Amino acid sequence: MMRLYYHPYSDNARRAVMAAPSLHAPVELAAVDLRAGQQHEPEFLKLNPNHRVPVLVDDEFILWESHAIMQYLTDKTPGQTLYSKDIRARADVNRWLFLCAQHLGPAIGILTREHVLRHLMGPGEADSAEVKRGEDLVCEFTGVLDAHLACRGWICQDKRALADLAIVTPFTGLLVAAAPGKLPIGGFTHVQRWLARMGTLDAWQQTRVVLAPSNPGP
Ligand SMILES: N[C@@H](CCC(=O)N[C@@H](CS)C(=O)NCC(=O)O)C(=O)O
């Protein structure tokens, strides 16, 4: 049984967590208490010196970085259909994974920090220049995705792939749960249609971020 360290409110962890049931992979979840700083404890730093979740442990093999974990889990799963062996189809998935890791995820991350994390952990009010920068970047990359989805039901080759699981998590994560209306993507109708479709997946339902009123967040 592999072990996946995560936090329930982490969008980055969620894409790896979602991959596991999508693949029926034998993975047990282990929560890391980020608010208590457990990610800085020596035992955890041995797993990931970057003090971040997710981390996958498969016997003596330790893997951090969420997109790499998704790729590893799919490569380990016989007969899976989320990550093609054909080099061009695989490169197509990779392109969207890198867009997510390098551009889209960090852009949404700016707004998560300004609208959610600042209120929880300080230093308080959102910085309007940062909000504007985050919104511009989110709109730029979401616009590219929206145009791409205009004639497709899924991101890659019109079948569900790792790219869909990777990209949906920041779009539907902590920012949306804790600060509704702060993600400026309402006008992107093709992305909205794709998000609605993603919302019907069991893996998405099972890993949905639900913030209880008594629990203010991460
Ligand atoms: N690029 C990394 C990002 C991981 C990441 O930033 N995780 C956050 C939670 S969303 C974390 O563990 N933060 C704790 C910290 O920075 O100390 C990945 O995709 O796995």
The ligand as an ORCA input file, in Angstrom:
! r2SCAN-3c Opt
* xyz 0 1
  N       4.562     22.576     -6.625
  C       4.108     21.854     -5.455
  C       3.386     22.830     -4.533
  C       3.014     22.170     -3.210
  C       2.502     23.218     -2.218
  O       2.735     24.430     -2.365
  N       1.817     22.720     -1.167
  C       1.342     23.615     -0.123
  C      -0.130     23.347      0.147
  S      -1.124     23.774     -1.283
  C       2.098     23.336      1.166
  O       2.294     22.191      1.534
  N       2.527     24.396      1.881
  C       3.170     24.266      3.138
  C       4.362     25.166      3.265
  O       4.673     25.910      2.308
  O       5.004     25.152      4.313
  C       3.212     20.685     -5.889
  O       2.499     20.836     -6.890
  O       3.234     19.633     -5.230
*
